[in-house]
Amino acid sequence: MFPGESLRIAIFLAGVLAFMAGIGLFIGAWILSRSGGMLFVVPLILGICAVLLGAVSFTDPGTIGAFAAVLLGILMVVAGLSGTISAVFHPGSGIRRLVSAAGGVVLAALGVLILLSPRLSGLVIVRIIGGVMIAVGVIALAGSVMLAIRERSCAPLPGFERLERF
């Protein structure tokens, strides 16, 4: 119902996690530096990046949301194109290949739309995630009710009559 606030909260929580990961990486770099090797540089650089990412998510969540949308858009374009190419060259029935290719094209097109307007895409992505979560909840509830109805209507297997249900 409130995608803007939900996006800000998600970015804030991701910033907290990034900040905590950065501190953990700093500790890991300190431990590795005591061994005398040069391996401590990698967690040190990653820790600096994580702390900076966390700080930017606190100060400017819109930029982090747009950055995440751009990453998601790139991922969707790559996944869509690879899915389309895979559908074209993968052996199988014509309908299955056609549906896979169409799905890949739609996924790539959505990725391009996200890349064209990343700041507005963040709100749309949050709304889509919310809709999917509502649908998953309704389907899980319906499945649970159907399972309960089936379990009550089935007689116990021979030898299991005396077991109590927990």
Stockholm file with secondary structure:
# STOCKHOLM 1.0

chainA/1-166         MFPGESLRIAIFLAGVLAFMAGIGLFIGAWILSRSGGMLFVVPLILGICAVLLGAVSFTDPGTIGAFAAVLLGILMVVAGLSGTISAVFHPGSGIRRLVSAAGGVVLAALGVLILLSPRLSGLVIVRIIGGVMIAVGVIALAGSVMLAIRERSCAPLPGFERLERF
#=GR chainA/1-166 SS CCHHHHHHHHHHHHHHHHHHHHHHHHHHHHHHHTTTSSTTHHHHHHHHHHHHHHHHHHHCHHHHHHHHHHHHHHHHHHHHHHHHHHHHHSCSCHHHHHHHHHHHHHHHHHHHHHHHCHHHHHHHHHHHHHHHHHHHHHHHHHHHHHHHHHHHHSCCCTTCTTCCCC
#=GC SS_cons         CCHHHHHHHHHHHHHHHHHHHHHHHHHHHHHHHTTTSSTTHHHHHHHHHHHHHHHHHHHCHHHHHHHHHHHHHHHHHHHHHHHHHHHHHSCSCHHHHHHHHHHHHHHHHHHHHHHHCHHHHHHHHHHHHHHHHHHHHHHHHHHHHHHHHHHHHSCCCTTCTTCCCC
//
